[in-house]
Amino acid sequence: MSRISKFPFQEITIQGTVTDGNSPLPGVSIAVKSRAGSSAISDYSGQYAITADSGDTLVVSFIGFKKAFIPVQDRSRIDIALQYDTTTLQEVKVNAGYYSVKESERTGSIARITSKDIETQPVTNVLATMQGRMAGVSVTQTTGVPGGGFDIKIRGQNSLRSDANAPLYIIDGVPYASTPIGYNQTATPYPTVTSPLNSINPENIQSIEVLKDADATAIYGSRGANGVVLITTKKGTAGKTVFTVQASTGTGKVTRFMDLMNTEQYLAMRRKAFENDKVSYQTRDYDVNGTWDQNRSTEWQKELLGGTALISNISGSVSGGSEKTQFLLSGNYYTESTVFVGDALYKKGGSQFNLNHQSDNGRFRLSFSAGYNVQDNKLPAFDFTSDARNLAPNAPALYNADGSLNWENKTWNNPLRNLNAVFKSKTNDLVANTVLSYEIFSNFFIKSSFGFTNLSTAETRISPSTIYNPANNITSARSSIYMNNTSRSSWIAEPQLNYSKDIAQGSLDVLLGATFQSQNSASLYQTGNGFASNSLIYNLAAASYVTILLDDDTQYRYQAFFGRINYNWQQKYILNLTARRDGSSRFGPGNQFALFGAAGAAWLFSKENFLKESSWLSFGKLRTSYGSTGNDQIGDYQYLDTYTVSQTSYNGTAGLQPSRLFNKDFGWEINKKFEAALELGFLQDRIFTTASWYQNRSSNQLTGMPIAGTTGFTILQGNLDAVVENKGLELTLRTVNVNAGSFNWTTSFNLTFARNRLVRFPGLESSSYSQQYRIGEPLNIRLLYQYKGVDPQTGVYQFEDLNGDGKISFPDDQQIAADLNPKYYGGLQNQISFRNWKLDFLFQFVNQQNRSYLNGLAGQMLNQPVRMSDSWQGLNDQAVYQLYTSGTNSAAVNANYFYSRSTASNEDASYIRLKNIALTYDLPLKLKETQCRLMLQGQNLLTFTKYRDGDPEFTTMGYLPPLKIMTAGIQLTF
């Protein structure tokens, strides 16, 4: 473009594009030096426009890049290529919940991922986005069935109760209850009941921060004992209105199958079992007595689990606004089928709206966000994984020639009968929040947030008469249905005052606030039996017998006052004090309120004079923290005398029966946390590493305390004088390997060593927990028999007689503790960009023990792993596994029972997995305001493990493992 006038210092309009030397950079700040109020922000395509004099200088700044000073020099078009500056990453603002803090100045332990990490992953659950990416955060997928859940532990298990270790989730400032919404009689496709976390759409997330230590979590008081997960949704940016449309499609397959016997190996095992037992084939031994075709061979894992899950996703957004008001509106629709046979389909859709506004003088600010998501799920009521592993390889065909289910003359139960047993669920979820703030005078803000959540779910599981062989003439009078209707709504209000002031050579920041929250939950579990027709099975009024299993309506109220004082002296010495006084309706009079707090300190020693000019050390910080948080995850009304409706009626009237005893001393669970950490940056932070050591001790455990049965009860809800300890070492490393204009390569690594143990438990030996826990051992253990091998004389498994009484018995000989917690875990991520190409891949690794998959008694009509072929064949045989038996050899049957609970039933389940890989290409379009990106993404593509029984990532045996997913997509921005 040419200049309109050449007179010096005449004001002109300057246009151009800001890039990183390769790709455009949106959101870059361009200002005129020494001229207040003259600034602009680059749009989504990196373009900007600003008015300046020909003699002015533009100041261009963006987080992660070096600030650029560019003279106008009589130009009307200036294209700007910014240089990466890794040291400015320490200036990134990290969300700490009620406040934000620079990365370099935080005194607490906070792990963070952003939308750049999330967008590369073809996942639908927010917990899946964190796997392998955060030190101290262990995430395990529990099933590969769509809509299934994940297990998360932040720095280990603090509570004796497995259901009391969930972290606190905050979405845009609103607490989001993660308590399960499913019912174990309806959500049977899953190993755990349905979780509400599936409602959160990862595509809407801008960042996830995980608060771990006392300094970071104490301001959340009783809710922060197990860590805090802060989810911030995407916001609009100033500039032109931008439309983005994205579509992708993909497939999913099972990652690994078990190596099972083929027909020849299986029948050899079966025949040897009858030979060992010296018995003849019975009528029901169809697989080996000639009833079934002994030349038939079916790989049931491929038949029942080897399908392809079809995945599709479409989303769109519109965003933009002025410097004072920005908005974003987005929506998405996702579908996923299963690898099972049938028409199962999981559907998920939703929308998100964000609005930010500030007054002309910048004093008044308003932020509003609302997200609404719907899930609609239809699945077989039972997972086919166990059937696929148990069925004899010469079992009959699934279908007859006419396409009907084959029952093979009543000789087997066709596994596809369960396709008629259907699980359905529909969940609606709304999360909304409004934040109002006003600057009363300089650096003194009054602020208040108002949040609301509303969730409802409806689940059904039917068991129609069609799951039985038609030849048995079972009618719909045997049909049944289970129903679950659960709803949950809450509101929260949090007024706050914030004041900051420079004092002496430092800065003081003070925060005071209060929390008022109420949550109402209702659950109705029902079952109906006996229908005139299966077409009426979803109509409970048509059932002959209706039973209300649970009708529960609870209210939880929470109140707190909190505060924070932070003092930063000379930007080198930082002290952070937080405190919170909590009140919970879950505790009785005198115990409803408790005080929690923490102190954190940091020393930025790299800013000391003796290191300030160092050419090799660019950043150095020592930080430490100590404090206490609480836990009230025990459910409502647990301290009260309560009554439930009796199933037994008197004269046709239902009565009440006592269900719980009053405990006036029922109080808070306490978690005391200590941490010390070192952070180092070298060569302008091109190499950045952290090392954190922590120790958490949880006491005053909320649990059921055994009491004498003469009271009419077996347990009393109370505080157990037990102490659980978690300690560990977390290491992270980030390196900028190459930073050369169009070619950039960075590597991120995290590694966690964790140890959990029960420190104290008075009276453990005489309690009901005596065969569950051991002092000095982790909570997640199995107590096992000590396996010695196969007796070469008898061919039967042998075990150590620990108490020397001449026999193997429970519990005296089942005393060997096996730790099922990971010894260490972590991830290695690489991000590479070259011109228009970007490659991002992550390897996740876990070192752990887990259970072997034992298919019952080897020799019965159940398929077995191929390794079971190495069984005892005769006198003096040195074999790995005992002799086969059809079930009549009582010594072998008993030994197999002990074996399944012995040290031999655990094995190395460590693995390294290519967790995620994403390749993107930006098409070099000549259209100025349009971008087109092609994407190829994969999840769980490669797994390296010694584990022999399929995929090593599971919490419960016999369920579908995580899927291997590949998707391809396109994104248009205009």
N, C-alpha and C positions, 0 to 999 in steps of 0.2 A: 504494500500500500504506500502511497506517496503522501508527503506532508502537504497540508493545505497552505501553511504559511511558514516562512523561514525566519521570522523575527525572533530574536532570543527571548526565552522565558515565556513564550506564548503557550497558553493552556491547550493541550491536545488530548484526544482520547486514544489510549494505548490498548491494543488487543494482542492476544497471544495464547500459547498453550504451555502448560507446566507439565513436565514429565520427569521420570527418574532416569532419563537417558534411553528409555525403552517404552514404557507404558505411561499413559496419562495419569496424573495425580489429582483426584478430586479433593475438595476441602482445604486446599492450600491458601494460606493467608498472604495477600499482597497489599502492602501499605506504602504510602509515600513518606519517606523519611522526614521527620521534623514537621509533619503536618497532621494535626489531630483530626480525627473524623473522616479521613480519606483512606478508605481501604476497600478491598474486594476479596471474594473467595472464589476459587476455581470451581467450575461445575463438574458433573460426572465425567465429562470428556476432557477435563483438564483445562478448559478454556476460561479466560477471564477478560474483563474489560475494566479499565480504571482511567480516571482523568488526572493528568499531572502536567507540570511545566517541563519544557524541554531540558531544563537544567537540573531537574529533580533526580533523586535516586530512589529506586524501588527497593523495598525491604521484603524479601520473600522468605517465609518460615513455614515449616511443617514438621511435626513430630517424626523423629527418625532420620531427619536430613539436616545437613548443615545450612545455617541461615545464609542467604545470598543477598549481596548488595549490588544492585545493577543500575548503573547510570542510564538515564533515558537517552541522552545524547541525540536529541533531534529525531528520534525514531517513533513511528506510530505502531509498529508491530515488533514485539519482543517475545521470542520463544525462549523458555527458561528450562534448563536441565539441572535439577538439583542433585547434589552429591549426598550419598548415604553418610550418616554420622551415627555410629553405634552408641556413642556416649550419650546422645540425647534420649536414648531409650530409658535412661534413668529418670527422665523428666516426665514420663508417661504417668498420667493420673490413674491411680488404682482405686476401684470402688471398695470401700471398707464398710459399707452399709449406711450408717448415719452420716458419714463424712467420706471425703476422698482425700488421698494423700499421694504425693509423688513417690514413685518407685524407690528413689534414692533415699527418701526420708521416712519410710515406713519402719515402725518398730516391731510390727507383728509379722506372723508367717501367713502369707497370702499367695496362693497359686492361681494362675490366670490363663485362660485361653480366650481367643476372640473369634469373631465371625470368619476370619480367614482360615482358622483351623477347622471350624465347624462346617463350612460350606464345601469342603473337600470330601465329606463323609456321607455316603448314601444310607443314613440311619434315621429312625423316627423317634427314638427315645433320647431324652436329654442326657441320661447317664452314659449312653453309648459314646457320646462325643468326648467324654473325659478319659476313656480307657487308654492307659499307657502314656498319657500326656502330662500327668501331674504327680509330683512326688508326694508320698503320704496318702494318696487316694487310691484305694483298691476297689475296682469295679469288676464284677463277674456277671456274665450273661447267664440267666437260668434256663432259657429255652430258645429254640429257633422258630417257634410258632409265632406268627404275627400277633402283636398285642401283648406279648409276654413281658416279663419283668427283668430287672437287674438287681443285684445285691451290691450295696456300696458300704464301705467302711472307711472313715477318715481317721487315720492313726489308730486303727484297731477297734476292738470290742470293749466298751467300757462297762456295760451292764450285764448282769447275769442273765437277764431276760433277753432272748434273741430279738424280740419285737420292740426293744427300747433303745436301739442303737442307730436309729435313723437320724441324719442331720436335719437341721432346720433349713427349709427352702424359702427364699424371698424372691418374689418376682416383681420388679419395679417398685420395691418398697413394701409389698404386701406379702405377709406370711402365707405360704401355700401348704396346707395340710397334706402330708404324704401317707397318712394312715390308710391301709388298704380299704378299698370299697367293694371288694368281691366277697363271695361266700364259697366255702370249700365244697358245698354240694352242687353249686352251679358252675364255678370256674374250673371244672375238672380237666380241661386240656392243658392246664398249666401246673407246674410243681408248687407254685405259691398263688395265693389269691390275687385278684386283679388290683393293680396299682394305679392311682390317679396320675402318676407322672407321665404316662403315655399321652396324656392330653396336651402336654407342652410341646409346641412345634419348634424344633431346632432351627428351622429356617428364619424364624423371627428373632433369633437371639443375636445380640451384638457382642456380648461378652459374658463369661462365667467366671466369677471369682470364688474361690474356696478359702474360707477363713479357718485356720487350724489351731493356733496357739491361744493362750489366755488373753494376751494383749488384743488380739483381733476379735475374739468371741465373747469376752466378758461383758461387753456392752449389750449383748443379747441375753445375758443372765441365764435363767433356767433353761432357755431354749438352745443355748449354744454349747452344751456339754459334748455333743457328738460332732461338732463342726457346723459351719454355716455355708450354704451354697447360695450365692447371690447371682441372680439371673437378670440381666439388663437387656431389654428388647431394643430393636433398632429404632432410630429416630430419623426424622427428616433433616435435610441440610439446606441452607440458603442457596438460592440460585434458580436456574430454569427448572420448570416442571419436567421431571424425568419419569419415563415409563420403562419398566423392566418386565419382560416376560421370559419365563424359563420352563422348559419341558424336558423330561428325561424318561427313559424306559430301560428296564433291565431284567435280569434273571437272578434267581437264587437257587443254590444246590447245597446239599449236605456236605460239610467239610471233610469228614472222615467216617468210614464204616468200620465196624469190627471185622476181624478176619475170622470167619466162622467155618465150620466143617462143611464140606460138600457131601453129596449123598453117599458116596463110597466110604468116606471116613466116618460119617454119622452111623450108617448101618453096621459098620465094623464095630463101632463102640457099643451099639445096642446089642448085637449078637454076643459080644464078649461079656456084657453085663449079665445076660441070662446064663451064659456058660459059667461065670464066676459064682452065680447064685444057685446053680444046679436046679433051675426051674425051667419049665416050658413056657412058650409064648401063650399069652392069654387072649381071649376074644377081643379085648379092647386095645391090644398092641397092633393097631392097624398098620403102622409104619413098617413093621418088620415081619408080620405074620402072613404077608401076601395080599392083604386087602387093598393096600395102596400100591401103586406102580413103583417097584423098586429101582426102576431105571429113570424115573422122573427126577429132575433136579431144578430147583428154583432158588435163586438168590433173593430171599424175601426182603432183605434190606433195600435192594434196588427196586423190587416190585412195590413195596409199600412206602418207602421213603425216598425213592430215587427219582421222583418227579421234579419238575422245574417250577419254581415259584415265579410268577410273572409280576413285575413291579412297574408301576407308572406313577409319574408325579408331574403336576403342572402347577405353576405359581405365577403370580404377577403382583406388581406394586406400582404405585404412583407416589412421588414425593417431590418436595420443593418448598418454596416459600421465600420470604424476604429475610433481611437481617433480624427483624423483630419477631417474625412468626414463621415457623416451619411445621410441616406436616408430613405424615407418611401413612398410606393406606395400603394394606397388602392382603392377599388371600391365597389359599392353596387347596389342592385336592390330591389325595394320595390313595392308591389302592395296591394291595399285595395279596396274592393267592398263596397257597401252601404247596409243599412238596408232596402232600398226601393225595390220594385219589379223591375225586369228587369236586364239587363246585364251591368249596370254602373260599371266602373272600373277606379281607379286612379293609375297611374304608375309613378314611380320616380326612376331614376338611375343616377349614376355619378361616378366620380373618383377624387382622390386627390393625389398630388405629392408634397413632401417636400424634399429639399436638403440643408444640412448645411455643410460648409467647412471652414477650417482655415489653414493658411500656417504653415510650420514647426516651425517658430519662434513665431507663435500665433498672429502676428500683423495684418495680413490681414484676414478678415472674409467675407464670402458670405453666404447669405440665400436666397433661392428661394422657393416659394410656388405657387401652381396653383390648382384651383378646378373648375371642369366643371360638371354641373348638368343639367339634362333634366327632365321635367315633361310632362306627357301626360294624359289628363283627359277627361273622357266622363261621363256625368251625365244627368239625366232628367233636363230639363230647369227650372223646378219649384219644390220647396220643398213641400212634401205631408203633412207636419205637420198641416197646417190649414185645409185641407180637412179632415184629420183624426179626428180633434176635432169638426168640424162643421156638418158632415154628420149625418142624422137621423139614429138611430140604426136599423130601419127597412127598410132602403134603399135597393134597389135590389142587386142581386149578381153581381160580377164584370164580370163574364164570362158566356157565353152561353154554352150549352152542347157540342157544337163543338169546344170550346176553343176560339171563337171570343169574342170581347168585347160586353157586354150586354148593350144596350141603353134603354131597357124596354119601347119600344113603344114611344120613344121620351119624356119620363117622367123625365129623369134626364141626367145630363152630367157626364158620367162615369169618375171618377178621373184618371183612367189609360190612358185616352186619351193623357195626357201630357207626357206619355212615348215616344210618337212620336215627341214631341218637345225636341230636344236634344241640350245640351250645350257641346261644345268641346273646349279644349284649349291645346296648346303646348308651353312650355317655355324652352328656352335654356339660360344658365347663366354661364358666365366665370368670375372668379376673380383670378388675378395673381399679384404677387409682388416679387420684387427683392430688397434685402438690401445689400449694399456694405459698409464695414467699414475698416478703417486702423488706426492703432495706430502710429501716427507720432513720438511721444516720450512718455515717461512713463506717463500714465494716461491722454494723450491728443489724442482724437479720432476725425477723420473726417468720416462722415457717410452720406449716401444718400439712400433713398428708392424710388423706381419707381413702381407705381401700375397702373393696367389697369383692367377695368371691361367692359363687354359687355353682354347685356341682350336683348332678343327679345321674344315677345309673340304674338301668333295668337289665337284669340278667335272667335267662331261662335255660334250663337243660331238660330236654325231654327224653324219655325212655319208652318209646312206643312198642307195641306188640310185634312190630315188623322187624325187631332185632332178633327174633327167635325163628327157628326153622318152621316154615309154614306147615310142614308135615305134623307138627305137634299140636296144631289147631288152637294155638294161644290167641285169644281175642283181645280187643281193646280194653276189656275189663281189667287186664293186667297192665295197661299203659299208665305212665305216671309223669309228673312234671314237678320240677323244683323251680322256685321263683325267688328272686332277690331284688328288692327295690330299696335303694339307699340314696339318701340326699344329705347334702352338707352345705351350709351357708355360714358366712362370717362377715363381720365388719370390723374395721380397725380405724382408730383415730390417733394421730401422733403429733401433738403440738411441740414445737422446738424453738429454742432461742440459741443464736450463734453469734459470738463476738470475737473479733480478732484485732490485735493491736501490736505494734512494734514497741517493745520495752527494752531499754538499754541497748545491748547489741544483739537482741534476739526478738523473736516473735512469739506472742501468746495467742492461743486459740482455745476458746471456752465454748462448750456445748452443753445445754440443759434441755431435757425433754421428758415427755411422759407418753405412756402407751395405755390405751383403753381398747380392749378387744373382747368380742363375744362370738362364740361359735355354737351353732345348733346342728345336731346330727340326728338322723332318723333312719332306722333299718327295719325292714319287714321281710322276714323269710317265711315262705309258705310252701307247702307241697300238696299236690292233688293226685288221687289215685282212682282208677276205675272210670273209664269214659265209654259212652255209647258208641263213639266213633273216633278214630285217630284224627279226623279232620277237626274235631273239637278240642284237641289236646291243649291248645293255648288258652282256652276259655275255662278258667278255674270254676266258674259256676256250673260247668257241665260235669265236674268230677263227682263221683259217688262219695268220696271221703276227702275232706279238706282239713289240713292240719296247719295251724299257725305255729311255726317253730320258734320264731322270735319276733317280738314287736317292741322295739327299743327306741326311745326318744331321749336324747341327752343334751345338756347345755354345759358349755365350758366357758368360764369367764376368767379374764386375765387382766391384771393392772400392774403397771410398773412406772417407776421414775428412774431416769438414768442421766449420767453426765460424763463429760470428758474434759480434761485439761491437758493441753499439749503445749510444751515450751521448747522452742528451737533456738539455741544460743549459738550465734556465729555460723549457723548452718553446719555445725560440727557436732554439737552435743544436743541430743534430743531426749526429752522425758515425756512419756505419754501415760496418763492416769485415767482409767475408766472405772465406773461403778454403776451398779443397777440394783434397785430394790424391787423385788418381784412379789406379786401376789397372785396366787392360783386358787381356783375353786376346787381343785382336786385334793386339797388337804383340809384337815379338820381345824376347829378353833384353836388358836395359839400356834399353829404351824403353817398358816396360810402365807406368811410373808417371810422372805429371806433376803439377805444382802450378799451380792456377789461383786467382785471387782478384780482389777489387775493393774500391774505396773509394768511398763515396757520402757527400755532405754536403748539408745543407739549412739555410737561414736563413729563419725565419718573421719577416720584417721588419715585418709588420703588428702584431706584438706589442711592437715597440719603443715607448718612451714617446712619441716624436714622432708616432706614427701610431695609438697605441692608442685614442684617442678620436675618430678620424676618422669623420665622418658618411657618407663616400662609399666609403672603402676598408675592406671588412670582412675581407679576407684577402689576404695577399701572401707569396709564398714563392719563393726562388731555390734551385735544387738543381743538383747536378752529380755526375757519376760517371765513373770510369775503371777499367778492369780487363780481364782476359782470361778467355776461356772456350775450350773445346776441342771437337774433333770426331773421333769414331772411327767414323763411318758409312761404312765401307769393306767391310763383310762380314767373315766369319770366315776365318782361316787364310791371309790374303792375303800374309803375309810369308814363308810356308813354301815349301819345295819340295813340290809336290803332284803327284799322279798321278790320272788318270782311266782308266776301263775303255775299252779300245780297241774300236771297232766291227768291227775286223778280227780274226778268230780264226786261230790256228795249230794245225793238227791237231785242230780242233774245240774248242780252248780259247781263251777270250778272254784277251787280254793287257792290260798296262798301258802307258800312254803319259804322258810328262811333260806337265804343263799349266801349271806356274808355277815360277819361279825364286825361290830364297831371297834375301831382302834383310834383312840384319841391322840396317840403318839405318832401317828402316821405323818411323815415329813419328807423333806427334800433329799434327793440323792445329790451328793456333792462330788465334783470332779476338780481336783487341784492339778494345775498344769505348770510345768517349767520348761523353758527352752533357752538354748544358747546357739548363736549362729554367726558365721563368718561369711562375708560377701566380698569377692575380689574381682576387679576388672583389670585386664592387661592390654597394652597396646591400643589405647583409645577404645577400650571395651570390645575389641574384636574377639577377645577371649574373656568370657565372664563365667564365674563359677560361684556356687554357694554350697555351704555345708551347715546343716542344722541338726542339732541333737536335742531330743525332747524326752520328757518323762511325765506321764499323766497318771494320777492315782484317783480312782473312783471309789468312794466309800458310801456308807449309809445306804446300802443297796435296797432298792424298792423291789420286793419280791414276796412270794408266798412263804410264810414261815410255818413249818410243821407244828401242829398242836395235837393234844390228846383227842382220840376219836370219841371219847366220852362226852365231849362238848357238842357232838352232833356235826362237827366240821373236821376236816383233815388239815386245813391251812388257815392262817390268819394273814391278811395283807398287812405288811409292815416293813420296817427298815431293818435289814439284816446287817450285823456288824461284820461285814466282809469287805475286803479291799482288793480291787483289781488294778493291776499296773500294766500300762503300755509304755514302752520306750523304744527308741529307734534312732537311726541316722538317715537323713535325707540329703542326697547329693544331686546337684544340677550343674550342667555345663552347657554354655551356648558359645559357638564359635562362628565367626564370619570368615569362611575359608577363602572366598573370592569376592571381591567387590570392584568389578572392572567395567563400569558403564553398562553395556548390554548383557553382561554375564555376571550373575550373582549366585552365590552358594552359601547357605547357612546350615549349621547342624545344631540340634538341641538334644540333650541327653538328660534323663533323670533316673535315679536309682534309689530305692528305699530298702533299708534293712529294718525289720520290725520284729518286736518280741512282745508277746502278751503272756501274762501269768497271773495266777490267783495268789495273792500275797498272804491273805488272812481270811479264815472262815472258822470261827469258833464253833465247836460241836459238829464239824462236817461229818465225822465218822458215824455219828448216830442220827444224822438227818436223812431226809428223803433224797438229798443230793449226793449221798455217799458214793454212788456208782456212776456219777456224772462228772465230778470235778476232783482235782487233786491239788493240794497246796504246792506251789512252785511250778505248776504246769499251766499251759494255756487253757482258756475256757473251751475252745474248739478242739476237743480231743476225742479220741475213741479209746476206751479201755478194752484191751485185747488179751487173748491167750498167747503165750509164747510158743510159736511154732518151732518144732524140732526137725521135721522132715517125715519121709515115708518109711515105715518099718519094713525092711527088706524081707522079713519073715512072714508077716501077715498082710502086707500091702496096704495098711491103714495109716492115716495121718497120726503123728505123735505130737504131744504137747508137754510143756514143762509143768510138773506138779509143784507149784510154788509153795504150797503149805505142807507138802510132804505127807499127806494123808492116804496116799496110794491110789487116788482117783482124781480125775479132772472134773472140777465142779465150779459152779457159779455161787457166790462171787469171788471166792478166795483165790482162784487161779486166773481170773480175768482181771489182771491188775497192771498190764503193761500199757503205758500211756503213749499214744501216737498223735503227734501234732499235725493237724490238717490246715494250719495257717501257712501262708506263704512265708518262706524264710527271707526272700527278697523279690522285688518286682520293679519294673520300670519300662522305659521306652527310649527308642532312638529315632529321631526324626531328621529328615533332610529336605530342604527346600531349595530348588534349583530353578533359576530363570535364565533364559537366553532369548533375547529379542522378544518375539511374540509367544514363545513357548514357556510353560511353567510345569515343573514336575515336583510333586510333594509325596513323600512316602514315609510311613511310620512302621517300625518293628516294635512289637510289644513282647516282653518276656516275663515269665513267672517261674520261680523255683519253688516247688511245692510237692507234697504227697497227697494222694487221693485214693479213693477206694477202687479196687478192681471190680469189674462187672462179672459177678458169679451167677451163672444161669442155673441155679439149683443143683440137683444131684446128677453128676455125670453118669450116664447109663439109662436114665429115664427118658421119656419121650419129650425131651427138650434139647434143642441144638446147643452146641458148645463151641467155645473158641478152639481154633485149630491146635493151639498149644496143648490142649487137654489130651491130644493123641499120645503124648508121652506119659502114659499111665502104667501102673504096675501090672506086669504080665504073669509073673510066677515067682517061685521061691528064690530068694537072694537077688531079685531084680532091683537095680538101683534106678528108681524112677523119680520123676519130679512130682507126679500126681498119683493119688491112691487108685486102687483097683476100681473098675466100673461096677455098679450095682443097679439093678432094676428097682431097688427099694426094699428088698427083703432081707438084706444084710444089715442087721441093726447096728453092728459095730461100725460099719462104713457110714451108715446114715448119721449116727451120732458124731463121728469124727468129721463128717462134712459140715455139720452144724457148727462145731467148734472152729473148723477151718475158716468159715465165713466170718468169724469174729476173732480171728487170730492175726498175728503180725504178718502172715502171708497174704492177707486180704488187702493190704495196703501196698502201693507201689509208687514209683517215681512218676509224677504227672506233670513235670516241668515242661515248659514249651517256649519256643520262640515263634512268633506269628507275624507275618506281613499283615498287620492290622488294617492298614489303609494305604491306598495309592491313588493319586489323582494326577491326570495329565490334561492341561488346558492349552488351547491355541486361540489367540485373538486374530480373527481374520483381518487382513490389511484392507479394509474397505475405504473407498474414496469418498464415501458419504460422511460429511463433516460432523454431523450430530448423531450418528448411528454407530453402535458397536455391536459386534457379533462374536460370541465366544463359543467354541466347541469344547465339550468336556467328556472325559472318560474317567470313571471312578470305580474302584474296587475295594471290597471289604473282606477280610479273612481269606485272602487268596492262597497263601501258603502257610503251612503249619509244620514245624519241625519238633518232634517229640519222641520220647522213648515209651510213652504210654501206649499200651497194647490194645486197649478196649475202646477204640474210637477216639472221639475228641476229648481232650483233657480238661476242657472248661465246662464245669457243671457244678451244681450244688446238690442236686437230687438225682439218683440213678433212674434210668429208664425213660428219659425225656429227650426230645429232639435236640441235637446240638446246634450251636450257632451256624448260620448259613454262610456260604461263600457267595458273595454278591458282586455282580458286574453291571454297571449302568452306563449309558451313553446319553448325552444331553446337549441342548443348545440354549444359549441365553442371548436375548436381544435387548439392547438398551438404546432408547431413542428419546 
